Amino acid sequence: MSLLASVCQLIIALGIYNVWLLRTNKATAWRGGDAKTMEEEFKVYGLSPTFMKIVGACKLFFATCLLIGIWYPRFAPAPSIVMASLMLAAVIMHARVGDPVQKALPAASLLLLSLLVAYSAT
């Protein structure tokens, strides 16, 4: 796997850790609707707090898998595809609630990076 793919994997993982571990209860410019926290954001999307915890656990797990994939490249394609799917769902949720395009940019960026990692493994 290329250095570029490894850098992408690191960026994806650090981005996910930042959002789900450091900024879960903090307001950001990227939250859906007028939400100030992750739980409020999921409520804007019509999703339950339980579903938020499931999504968060999945994102953290697959982010960790992407980090492992830096040292074991054959391990990276599957988590990158799952992460791309999760990021596509995030972009769709932003669109569904009528958010301006810029609110979906972080998710769209991680989607593209995840696709790059998956592509580089082929």
Backbone hydrogen bonds in HBPLUS format (Angstrom, degrees):
<---DONOR---> <-ACCEPTOR-->    atom                        ^
c    i                          cat <-CA-CA->   ^        H-A-AA   ^      H-
h    n   atom  resd res      DA  || num        DHA   H-A  angle D-A-AA Bond
n    s   type  num  typ     dist DA aas  dist angle  dist       angle   num
A0006-SER N   A0002-SER O   3.11 MM   4  6.48 158.6  2.16 147.2 152.9     1
A0007-VAL N   A0003-LEU O   2.90 MM   4  6.19 156.2  1.96 153.5 159.9     2
A0008-CYS N   A0004-LEU O   2.91 MM   4  6.17 157.6  1.96 149.5 156.1     3
A0009-GLN N   A0005-ALA O   2.87 MM   4  6.14 156.5  1.92 150.5 156.8     4
A0010-LEU N   A0006-SER O   3.01 MM   4  6.25 155.8  2.07 145.9 152.0     5
A0011-ILE N   A0007-VAL O   2.92 MM   4  6.19 161.1  1.96 152.5 157.4     6
A0012-ILE N   A0008-CYS O   2.89 MM   4  6.09 164.6  1.92 155.0 159.0     7
A0013-ALA N   A0009-GLN O   2.99 MM   4  6.15 172.2  1.99 150.5 153.0     8
A0014-LEU N   A0010-LEU O   2.92 MM   4  6.05 171.2  1.93 154.4 157.3     9
A0015-GLY N   A0011-ILE O   2.91 MM   4  5.95 153.6  1.98 144.7 152.5    10
A0016-ILE N   A0012-ILE O   2.94 MM   4  6.19 160.1  1.98 155.5 160.5    11
A0017-TYR N   A0013-ALA O   2.89 MM   4  6.13 168.7  1.90 157.0 160.3    12
A0018-ASN N   A0014-LEU O   2.90 MM   4  5.97 156.2  1.96 142.6 149.5    13
A0019-VAL N   A0015-GLY O   3.08 MM   4  6.30 165.9  2.10 149.6 152.3    14
A0020-TRP N   A0016-ILE O   2.89 MM   4  5.96 173.8  1.89 160.7 162.9    15
A0021-LEU N   A0017-TYR O   2.82 MM   4  5.32 144.5  1.94 140.3 146.7    16
A0022-LEU N   A0018-ASN O   3.11 MM   4  5.03 138.2  2.29 116.3 128.6    17
A0023-ARG N   A0018-ASN O   2.95 MM   5  6.21 135.6  2.15 156.5 168.7    18
A0026-LYS N   A0023-ARG O   3.16 MM   3  4.95 167.7  2.17 110.3 109.6    19
A0038-MET N   A0024-THR O   2.79 MM  14  5.21 162.2  1.83 173.8 168.8    20
A0035-ALA N   A0032-GLY O   3.15 MM   3  5.96 162.6  2.18 144.0 147.2    21
A0041-GLU N   A0037-THR O   2.93 MM   4  6.17 151.7  2.01 145.3 153.8    22
A0042-PHE N   A0038-MET O   2.95 MM   4  6.28 159.7  2.00 155.2 159.0    23
A0043-LYS N   A0039-GLU O   3.06 MM   4  6.30 147.2  2.17 141.1 150.5    24
A0044-VAL N   A0040-GLU O   2.93 MM   4  6.27 148.7  2.03 146.9 155.1    25
A0045-TYR N   A0041-GLU O   3.14 MM   4  6.52 145.3  2.27 143.0 152.1    26
A0047-LEU N   A0042-PHE O   2.78 MM   5  5.07 165.4  1.80 154.7 150.4    27
A0046-GLY N   A0043-LYS O   2.91 MM   3  4.89 152.9  1.98 101.3 110.2    28
A0052-MET N   A0048-SER O   3.00 MM   4  6.34 151.5  2.08 146.1 154.6    29
A0053-LYS N   A0049-PRO O   3.04 MM   4  6.35 153.3  2.11 145.6 151.3    30
A0054-ILE N   A0050-THR O   3.05 MM   4  6.39 152.7  2.13 147.3 155.0    31
A0055-VAL N   A0051-PHE O   2.87 MM   4  6.12 168.2  1.88 157.5 160.0    32
A0056-GLY N   A0052-MET O   2.83 MM   4  6.01 163.4  1.86 150.6 155.9    33
A0057-ALA N   A0053-LYS O   2.92 MM   4  6.03 161.4  1.95 144.6 149.6    34
A0058-CYS N   A0054-ILE O   2.94 MM   4  6.17 159.9  1.98 150.3 156.1    35
A0059-LYS N   A0055-VAL O   2.86 MM   4  6.11 165.2  1.89 155.8 159.7    36
A0060-LEU N   A0056-GLY O   2.93 MM   4  6.10 164.0  1.95 152.9 157.2    37
A0061-PHE N   A0057-ALA O   2.88 MM   4  6.00 159.0  1.93 147.3 153.7    38
A0062-PHE N   A0058-CYS O   2.89 MM   4  6.08 172.7  1.89 157.6 159.2    39
A0063-ALA N   A0059-LYS O   2.88 MM   4  5.91 144.3  2.01 141.5 151.7    40
A0064-THR N   A0060-LEU O   3.03 MM   4  6.19 154.9  2.10 142.6 148.7    41
A0065-CYS N   A0061-PHE O   2.93 MM   4  6.29 150.1  2.02 144.2 153.5    42
A0066-LEU N   A0062-PHE O   2.93 MM   4  6.15 147.1  2.04 138.1 146.2    43
A0067-LEU N   A0063-ALA O   3.09 MM   4  6.48 148.2  2.19 142.9 151.2    44
A0068-ILE N   A0064-THR O   2.98 MM   4  6.33 160.2  2.02 152.0 157.1    45
A0069-GLY N   A0065-CYS O   2.87 MM   4  6.09 144.6  2.00 141.5 152.1    46
A0070-ILE N   A0067-LEU O   3.04 MM   3  5.39 155.2  2.10 107.1 114.9    47
A0071-TRP N   A0068-ILE O   3.07 MM   3  5.73 134.1  2.29 115.6 124.5    48
A0072-TYR N   A0068-ILE O   3.00 MM   4  6.16 144.7  2.13 142.6 152.9    49
A0075-PHE N   A0072-TYR O   2.80 MM   3  5.62 162.5  1.83 132.0 138.1    50
A0076-ALA N   A0073-PRO O   3.12 MM   3  5.41 161.0  2.16 111.4 116.8    51
A0080-SER N   A0076-ALA O   3.08 MM   4  6.12 152.4  2.16 157.5 166.0    52
A0081-ILE N   A0077-PRO O   3.02 MM   4  6.26 149.1  2.12 152.8 160.6    53
A0082-VAL N   A0078-ALA O   3.04 MM   4  6.34 161.9  2.07 155.7 160.7    54
A0083-MET N   A0079-PRO O   2.85 MM   4  5.94 161.4  1.88 144.1 149.9    55
A0084-ALA N   A0080-SER O   2.92 MM   4  6.03 152.3  2.00 137.2 145.0    56
A0085-SER N   A0081-ILE O   3.00 MM   4  6.25 152.2  2.08 143.3 150.5    57
A0086-LEU N   A0082-VAL O   2.93 MM   4  6.29 155.4  1.99 151.5 158.3    58
A0087-MET N   A0083-MET O   2.89 MM   4  6.11 155.9  1.94 151.0 157.7    59
A0088-LEU N   A0084-ALA O   2.86 MM   4  6.05 149.9  1.96 145.7 154.1    60
A0089-ALA N   A0085-SER O   3.00 MM   4  6.25 156.0  2.06 144.9 151.2    61
A0090-ALA N   A0086-LEU O   3.03 MM   4  6.34 147.1  2.14 138.7 147.7    62
A0091-VAL N   A0087-MET O   2.96 MM   4  6.27 157.9  2.01 149.0 154.0    63
A0092-ILE N   A0088-LEU O   2.94 MM   4  6.19 161.0  1.98 151.5 156.8    64
A0093-MET N   A0089-ALA O   2.91 MM   4  6.14 153.1  1.98 146.9 154.1    65
A0094-HIS N   A0090-ALA O   3.05 MM   4  6.35 158.0  2.10 150.1 155.1    66
A0095-ALA N   A0091-VAL O   3.06 MM   4  6.36 160.7  2.10 149.4 154.6    67
A0096-ARG N   A0092-ILE O   2.78 MM   4  5.98 155.7  1.84 150.5 158.1    68
A0097-VAL N   A0093-MET O   3.17 MM   4  6.41 146.0  2.29 147.5 153.5    69
A0099-ASP N   A0094-HIS O   2.99 MM   5  5.29 158.7  2.04 161.6 155.6    70
A0098-GLY N   A0095-ALA O   3.02 MM   3  5.04 157.9  2.07 105.2 111.7    71
A0103-LYS N   A0100-PRO O   3.02 MM   3  5.80 150.0  2.12 122.7 130.0    72
A0104-ALA N   A0101-VAL O   2.93 MM   3  5.51 146.3  2.05 117.1 126.5    73
A0105-LEU N   A0102-GLN O   3.25 MM   3  5.11 159.3  2.29  99.1 105.3    74
A0108-ALA N   A0104-ALA O   2.85 MM   4  6.01 161.5  1.88 159.4 165.8    75
A0109-SER N   A0105-LEU O   2.78 MM   4  5.87 153.7  1.85 151.3 158.0    76
A0110-LEU N   A0106-PRO O   2.99 MM   4  6.26 161.5  2.02 151.2 155.4    77
A0111-LEU N   A0107-ALA O   2.86 MM   4  6.05 145.9  1.97 143.6 154.0    78
A0112-LEU N   A0108-ALA O   2.97 MM   4  6.25 161.3  2.01 148.1 151.6    79
A0113-LEU N   A0109-SER O   2.94 MM   4  6.22 161.5  1.97 150.1 155.6    80
A0114-SER N   A0110-LEU O   2.89 MM   4  5.94 155.2  1.96 142.0 148.8    81
A0115-LEU N   A0111-LEU O   2.96 MM   4  6.23 155.0  2.02 149.6 156.4    82
A0116-LEU N   A0112-LEU O   2.93 MM   4  6.17 149.9  2.02 145.5 154.0    83
A0117-VAL N   A0113-LEU O   3.00 MM   4  6.31 154.7  2.06 147.5 153.5    84
A0118-ALA N   A0114-SER O   2.97 MM   4  6.25 163.8  2.00 148.9 153.3    85
A0119-TYR N   A0115-LEU O   2.83 MM   4  5.97 159.9  1.87 148.5 154.4    86
A0120-SER N   A0116-LEU O   2.91 MM   4  6.00 156.5  1.96 147.2 153.5    87
A0121-ALA N   A0118-ALA O   3.28 MM   3  5.39 143.3  2.42  98.3 108.5    88
A0122-THR N   A0119-TYR O   3.05 MM   3  5.51 161.9  2.09 112.4 118.3    89
